[in-house]
Amino acid sequence: MYQLVTIGGWRFLADDLTIISHDGTIHTNPNPIAVYPYNLKGLPEIKKNFLALQSFIGRFQWYLFQGLFGEKGATRRVSPVKLLGNSNIAKIGILEEVVSLVRWDQPNFEIRQTTIDELATCATSTILAEIRQFRYEYNAWNSIPGCDLFPKSWEIAKSTNQIFTEAFAGRKLSVLCIPQHASPSELYSALSKHLL
């Protein structure tokens, strides 16, 4: 993602969860993004911005944990505006093409076409997994007779799937299968061949 913004000329909308309307309008999601050491390789300007946001102790801990636990051992959540700069943040976008990124156990990247139903089902499952921590609470409230404070689980799934189905209609849909140990640079190269 960092390379798409800094090298590819794209503008940031969201890290992994974005806000999408049924008509394919995409809204920015400025939630803090996870940064790992491997995200910063080959991106000196982004790394400089990132380290400048850390306190002395924060930088010390970053390098210590990276040294002790490797590339995935250190992580921070950072505002995308502070990390990438306001000029690299988009407020709104229009969905033109959907590429679902999935890991697989093969050594090469592979891109394949997919259907609206398959992609909407996968996207809906992702959303349901993200709200799982609230499932107990809203199911408890919904078990009270006459309490309609929250939607039922099946209502969330149904309406979410409908939004994705409508948003994906008429767009090119594909799945990019990513080798388990592919680096961010390798992913950027694969996406560049397909999208740029």
Solvent accessible surface area in square Angstrom, and as a share of the most:
residue,aa,sasa,rsa
1,M,72,0.32
2,Y,13,0.05
3,Q,22,0.10
4,L,20,0.10
5,V,9,0.05
6,T,58,0.34
7,I,104,0.53
8,G,25,0.24
9,G,63,0.61
10,W,96,0.34
11,R,135,0.49
12,F,4,0.02
13,L,37,0.18
14,A,18,0.14
15,D,65,0.34
16,D,117,0.60
17,L,52,0.26
18,T,59,0.34
19,I,93,0.47
20,I,29,0.15
21,S,33,0.21
22,H,106,0.47
23,D,83,0.43
24,G,0,0.00
25,T,19,0.11
26,I,22,0.11
27,H,63,0.28
28,T,29,0.17
29,N,22,0.11
30,P,81,0.51
31,N,92,0.47
32,P,69,0.44
33,I,0,0.00
34,A,26,0.20
35,V,0,0.00
36,Y,62,0.24
37,P,8,0.05
38,Y,57,0.22
39,N,25,0.13
40,L,5,0.03
41,K,126,0.54
42,G,72,0.69
43,L,11,0.06
44,P,106,0.67
45,E,108,0.49
46,I,6,0.03
47,K,76,0.32
48,K,135,0.57
49,N,47,0.24
50,F,0,0.00
51,L,32,0.16
52,A,81,0.63
53,L,73,0.36
54,Q,23,0.10
55,S,72,0.46
56,F,145,0.61
57,I,119,0.61
58,G,11,0.10
59,R,80,0.29
60,F,119,0.49
61,Q,71,0.32
62,W,2,0.01
63,Y,103,0.39
64,L,75,0.37
65,F,70,0.29
66,Q,48,0.21
67,G,66,0.64
68,L,114,0.57
69,F,135,0.56
70,G,32,0.31
71,E,59,0.26
72,K,151,0.64
73,G,21,0.20
74,A,1,0.00
75,T,65,0.38
76,R,50,0.18
77,R,166,0.61
78,V,11,0.06
79,S,36,0.23
80,P,1,0.01
81,V,59,0.34
82,K,132,0.56
83,L,0,0.00
84,L,8,0.04
85,G,28,0.27
86,N,98,0.50
87,S,93,0.60
88,N,45,0.23
89,I,6,0.03
90,A,10,0.08
91,K,134,0.57
92,I,100,0.51
93,G,17,0.17
94,I,114,0.58
95,L,21,0.10
96,E,143,0.64
97,E,52,0.23
98,V,20,0.11
99,V,30,0.17
100,S,26,0.17
101,L,85,0.42
102,V,61,0.35
103,R,128,0.47
104,W,64,0.22
105,D,117,0.60
106,Q,85,0.38
107,P,111,0.70
108,N,104,0.53
109,F,62,0.26
110,E,79,0.35
111,I,63,0.32
112,R,99,0.36
113,Q,109,0.49
114,T,19,0.11
115,T,83,0.48
116,I,53,0.27
117,D,104,0.54
118,E,68,0.31
119,L,7,0.03
120,A,0,0.00
121,T,76,0.44
122,C,69,0.41
123,A,22,0.17
124,T,8,0.05
125,S,61,0.39
126,T,68,0.39
127,I,46,0.24
128,L,46,0.23
129,A,46,0.36
130,E,73,0.33
131,I,43,0.22
132,R,143,0.52
133,Q,112,0.50
134,F,116,0.48
135,R,100,0.36
136,Y,171,0.65
137,E,89,0.40
138,Y,14,0.05
139,N,62,0.32
140,A,45,0.35
141,W,117,0.41
142,N,21,0.11
143,S,85,0.55
144,I,85,0.43
145,P,129,0.81
146,G,81,0.78
147,C,25,0.15
148,D,122,0.63
149,L,110,0.55
150,F,81,0.34
151,P,70,0.44
152,K,62,0.26
153,S,40,0.26
154,W,160,0.56
155,E,65,0.29
156,I,29,0.15
157,A,26,0.20
158,K,142,0.60
159,S,60,0.39
160,T,19,0.11
161,N,47,0.24
162,Q,92,0.41
163,I,70,0.36
164,F,22,0.09
165,T,40,0.23
166,E,72,0.32
167,A,0,0.00
168,F,10,0.04
169,A,48,0.37
170,G,88,0.85
171,R,56,0.20
172,K,104,0.44
173,L,12,0.06
174,S,0,0.00
175,V,8,0.04
176,L,5,0.02
177,C,9,0.05
178,I,8,0.04
179,P,14,0.09
180,Q,94,0.42
181,H,179,0.80
182,A,15,0.11
183,S,44,0.28
184,P,47,0.29
185,S,54,0.35
186,E,86,0.38
187,L,37,0.19
188,Y,41,0.16
189,S,53,0.34
190,A,15,0.12
191,L,14,0.07
192,S,26,0.17
193,K,172,0.73
194,H,46,0.20
195,L,53,0.26
196,L,107,0.53
